Amino acid sequence: MRAALVALALAGCAHGAVDHPTRVDADDAIVYVDAVADAAVWIDGVYVGAIADVARGLALEPGHHRLELHHDAYFSHYQALDLAPAQRLRLPVELAPILP
């Protein structure tokens, strides 16, 4: 349930003013990120939660977005996303470990 709320809250942020914080528009793209479960997810400079929190996907407005993954034991990952309306995108991301 928490992951769904995070995805819905992010969708509200993507649209500017939050008129309906629990609504996902039909043309929203859904992005599924597969990475280290406790990596921090940022979209367009806004912290969204850990990978485990967004397992059900991130609802984003179509268009250009910046995905960032951060974890203390791994190098950060940055990726540009260009999303089409109603697109479903699965992103497997293998983070590179930081060597001691």
N, C-alpha and C positions, 0 to 999 in steps of 0.2 A: 504494500500500500504506500509506503514511504517513497519508493522509487517512482510510482505513478504520480504522486504529488510533486516530486521534484521536477519530473518531465512537464507536468502541467504548469507549474510555476514558471519554468523556463519559457514555455510557450507564451505565457502572459507577458513576460519581460520582452520577448522578441517583438511583440506587437506594440510596444510603447505603453500606453495607459492600460491598466488591468481592469477591463470592464467585467469580464467573466473569468476569474482565476482558475476555474476548473474546466474550462472549455478548450478543446483542441480543434482548430479549424480543419476542414476536410482537405485543404490544400497544403497543410503543414507537412514538411518532410520529417521522417522519423529516422534518427541515427542511433545505431546500436554499436557501442564501443566495447571491444573485447581486449582487456589488458589486465595488469596486476590489480587484484580486487580492491586494494586500499590506495590506489593512485588517485590523486585529486584531479577532477575534471573542471576545466574552465572553458567557457564559450564566450567569445567576443569580450574577453577581459572580466567576465563575471564568474565567480566561483559557483559551481552547480552542486558538487558533492563528490563522494567517492564513486569509483566504478561500480561497486556493489549497490550503491544507492540508485543508480540510473540503469540498472540491468534491463528494465522494460523499455528503454529507449528514451531519447531526447527529442521532443517535438520542437522543430525550428521552422521559422518562416522561410519560404523559398528564397534563394539568393546566396550571397557570399557571407561566410562565417569563418572564424578562426577557432580551431580546437587546440587546447593545450592540455597535456597530461604531466603532472608533477608527482614525484615520489622521492623521498630522501635517499633511498638506496639505488636509484636509477637516474640516468640522464633524462632531462625533460624532453618531451616530444611536442612538436608544433606541426600543425597541418591546416592548410587552407581547404575549405569546403565550398563547393558551388552546387547548391541544392536546387533541384527542380520541384515543382509543385507535386505533392503526394508521393515523393520519392521515398523509398525504403533503402537505407544504406547500412551495411554491416562493415565495420572497420576493425579488423584484427591488428592490434598494435603490440609489437614485441619491444618492450623497453630495454635499452642496453644498461646492464649493471655498471655501477661505479666501482672501480677496483680500489681496494684499500691501499 
